[in-house]
Amino acid sequence: MTAVRRIGVLGLGTHLPAGVRGNEEVARDTGVTAQWIGERTGVLTRHVAGPDEAASDLAAHAVRSAVTAAGVDIADVGLLVCATSTPDELGPSTACRVQALVGAHRAVALDVGAACSGWLFAAKVAYDWLRGSERDGCAVVVGVEAYSKFLDPTDRGTSVLFADGAAATVLGPVAEEHGFADFRLGSDGTQAGLVLIPGGGSRLPAAPATLAAGSHRIHMDGRSVSRFITDVLPRLITEALDRAGLGVEDIASFVCHQPNPVLLRRLGGELGIPPERLVVVGDEVGNIGAASAAYALAAAARHGLRPGDRVLLTVFGAGMTWGSALLTWSGADALMPVPAAASDRSAPRPRTPERNLS
């Protein structure tokens, strides 16, 4: 019997656009103070795409970095999956735009839409594709958002949190003791209205009335989303640990979606996760949606993951969607820029518990 191949991460790459919005600037538009933003969200700064930059441009940068880190030829990429909720166009898929930009001409390119959970959903697609493939090769999974194109700058519930960025992972065969295991994904469409961009699709096509109503901006029920995260994140972590017969002490890094650093740190503390094992990058880059978990994984790789370390991945997002997976680290390298906030530690740090932003 042929042994089932193990699939893991071969390399990671990230990209942040050059534009930056700090809390002082965001505060002026939203009618709150920079201290209010810092204390309630923990976000210090956000990167913003330029007028001529689309999601595919950001994603292409991250993909190039990831294949360089993995030491593979772009021609060897057989599958390219893009996870985003801010595509270049309603069609074609943004993955096809990325494919053309990076020259992955032999790849099958497709999008996965699961909002902030998208990268892990896309990784499961790539995982299954690679496990079923009869030929060698690799897959690239990239999460990307250009949220700034869809924000109302006066809405404090969204503009203080959401930002732009991309993160990519190269997946391929790894040693038997490494790789992904125990993917669990879920969704609840009855809560699809909690976070959405209502205008511009077939339900509310672009029209003067939808533009005037701001339907092409991100709308979020902050209180309900906060309750959802508070319920789903601890459940994802405890259930994943129980299934694997592991404890918190057995996990080297807890890599989560980054909705709000203050909320994430509070929930981590309640679960007994040591602060140094909970990866938090949202303070430096904000909520970059489908790129958040992959960006956090790249940060963990750059700051101490060793071969054989266990990583617990958890994601959740609009839809509502959620997922988890265990990953035994293979020693892959990560190429990533230094976020703007990393060199500015004089900014106010959060001091109070997370509060709802609506």
N, C-alpha and C positions, 0 to 999 in steps of 0.2 A: 504494500500500500504506500502511495506517495505521501510523504509528510506534508502537512498543511503549512504553507509558508507564513512566517511571522512578518507583520508589517509595522513599521515604526517611522520615526522622524529621522531624515537624513541631513536636513539643513533648514535654517530659518532665516528670514529676512524681513525687515520692516522699513516703512517710509512714512515720514511726517512732512507735510508741506511747509514751506518757509514762513508763511504768514502766521502771526501769533496774536492772540487776544488774551490779555491778563485780566484779573478780576476788577481792577480799577476801571478799565474800559467797558467791560460787561456791566458793571454796576451802574455806570452812567446811563446806559440805555434801559435798564430794567427798573430803575427807581429804588434800588437797595444799595447797601454799602459793600465794599470789598470784604470787610470783616464778616458781614452776614453770609456772603457766598462761601467764604473759607470755613466758617464754623459749621454750616449746615450741609455742605457737600464735600469739603476736603479738596475740591478741585482748585488748583492754583493757576493753571494756564491751559490754553487750547490752541492747537494748530489749525490753520484755516487755509483751504485751497484758494489759489488765485482765480481771477475771473475766467481765464482760459484753461483751467485745470478741471478735468472731470474725474469720476471715480476710476475709470480705466487707466488714466495717467498715473494716479497714485499707486494703483495695484501693480502696474508694470514695473515701477521702481522696486517694489517689495519682491516681486517674482524674480527679477534679475539678481537681487541680493541673495535670495534664498538658494537659487541654483548655484551661485558662486560659492556660498557657504557649504553646500552639499558636494561641491566638486563634480557636478554633472554637466553634461552638454545639453543645452536647451532642445537639441534635436532628439534627445532620448526621452523627452517628456511625452508620455502617451495619453495623458488625461490632464486637463486644466479645468478646475472647478472654481468658480467665483461666487462667493457669498456676499450679497449686498442688499440693502433696502433702498439705496439711492443710485440706481443704475444710470448709465449715460443716457439711455433712451428707454421707452417702454419695450422696444424691440429694435434690433436683435439683442441677444444676450450680451452683457458686458464682458463675459468671458471671451467671446469672439473678438471684441475690441482689444482685449489684453493679449490674446493669442497673436494678433497681427502686430502689435507693438513690440512684443518680445521675440517674435520669429519662431514660435513653437508650432511650426507648420505641420508636424506629424501628429499633433495632439487632437483629441476630441475635446471640444470646448463647450461648457454648459454652465448655467447659473443655478444656484440653489437659493430660494427665498425663505429664510426662517428668522429674519431680523437679527437681533443680537445673538441668537443661538446659531446663526448661519454657518460659522466656521466649523463647529463640531458636526453639524448635520452634513456639511460638505465633506469633512474628513471621513465620515462613515461611508459616503458614496465612494470616495477614492479607495478606502480600505477594502470594501467589497469588490470593487473593480480589479484591484491589484491581486487580491486573493484568488479571483477567478480567472486571471489572465494566464495564458500558457506561455507567454514570452516575457523575457526580462524587460525592465524599464522602470519608470517611476511616474508618479503623479504629483502635480502641484495644486495645492489648495490655498486660495487667497481670500481673506476677508478684507473688505474695504468699505468705507463710508465717506461721503462728501456731504455730511449733514448741514454744513453751513449754508448750502444752497437752498435749504428747506426750512430754515429757522426764522421765526419772528423775533427780531432782536429785543423787542420789548417784553417778551414772555419770559418771566423769571423761572418758570417751571421747566423750560427746555433749554433756553439759551445759556444758562449757567452750567449746564451739564454736557451737552452734545458737542462733538468736535470732529475733525477730519483726520483720517490716517488709514494706513494699510499694513497688513502683516501676512506673510506667506510662509508656508511650510512645504518642503519636499518630502513626500512619503514614498517608501520603497521597502524592499526586503531587508530585514535586520537579523541579527543572531537570535537563536532560539529562545534565549532567556530575556530578550528585550521586546519592545513593541506594545501595541494597543491591546486592550482586553476589555470586555464587559461594557460595550456601548449600550446605553439606555437613553432613548429619545422619547419625547412626548409632546402633546399639544392639546389645547382646549380652545376650540374656535368660538365658543360662546363668549369669550373675553376679548375677541378681536378688536373691539372698539376702544380698548383702554389706551392703546398707543397706535397711531396711524397717521398717514398722510392721505386724507379723504379725497382730495381733488386730483384730477389728471388721468384717472383710469376710466374704465368703461362704466362705472357706477356714476361718477360725476366728471364727465369729460370737460376739458378746458373750455371755459366760456367767460365772458365778462363778469357774470354773476359769481362764479366760483372764485375768480381772482379777487373780486371785491370783498368776498367773505373770508379770504385768507385760507381757502381750502387746500392750497398747495403747500402749506406749512405743516410742520409736525404738531400734532395735537396729542396731549397726554393727560390722563387722569392721574395726577401725582399720588394722591392718597391711595387709590386702588392699586397702583403699580407697587408702591411701597409695601402694602399688605401682601401682595403676591410674592414679592421677593423674600419677605420675612418668613413666609410659609414654605416656599419651594426650596430655597438654598439649604437650610438645615436638613430638610428631608432628603434632598439629593445626596448630601454628604453622608448622612448617617446610614441611609439605605445602601449606598455603594460600599461603605466600609463593612457593613453587616454581611453583604453578599460575598465579599472577598475574605471574610474572617479576619479583618485587620482592625487596628485601632488608630487613633490620631497619631500616635507615636511612630507608626510604621510608614507614614507619608512624609517624604522629604519636602514637597512643595504642594500647596493647595492653590491651583490656578483657576480663577473664576472669571466670569464676565465682570466688568468694572462699571457698574451703574452709578455708584456714589461711594467714594472712599470711606466716608464716615460710617455709612450704613454697613459696608462690607467689613470694616474693622470691628464694629459692634457685634455683628453676627458671628464673626470668627472668634471673638472673645467668649461669647456665650457657648460656643461649641468646644471651647478648651483648646483651640488651635494656637500654638505659640506664635507671637507676632512675626518672628523671623521666618516662619514657614508659610505664612499667608502672603502671597504675592499681590502687592497693591501698586498699580501704575497709574490709576486714574487721577491721582493728584497732579501728575506731570503732563498727561495727555487728554484728560477728560474721558467721556464716554464715546469711544469710537466704534460702538456697535459691533458688527460682525467681525471687526478686527481686534476687539478688546482681548479675548481669551488668547488668541495667537500671539498678540503683542506681549501679553503677560508671560506666556510660555517662553518667548524669546528672551525676555528679561530674566527669567529664572535660569535659563541656560547660560546667559552671560555672567550670572552672579553666583555660580557655584554648583549647578547640577552636575552630578558625577554618574558615569555609567553604572547602571543597576539601581539608581534611585527611583523610588516610586513617586509618580505625580498623579494627583487626583484632579481631573478636569471637570468643571461644572459650568453650565451656561443656562441662560434664561432670557427670554425676550418677548417682543410683541407677537401676537397671534392667538393666545399666548403660547409660547413654546419653551421647552426646557430639555436638558440632556446632561449626561455625565459619561465619563470613560476613565478607565485606569490606564496609565502609560508607564512602562518601565523604560527608563531613559537609556538611550544607546550611545550617548556621548556626542551628539550632533553639535555643530558649531552654529552660531547665530551672528548675523551682521545687522546692526541697528544703529541709528543715529542717536546723538545725545539730545533728549528733549530740552526745550527752552527752560523749563522749571528746574531742571537738574542743577543748573548753575546759579539758581537764585533761591537759596534757602533762607533768605531774610523775610520772605513773605509770611503772613500770619498763618499758623497751623490751626487745624480744627481743635476746639476745646470743649464743645458741648455735644450732647447726643444728637443724632440725625433727626431732623424734623421733616414733615411733608412739605413739599414745595408749592403745592397748588394754593 
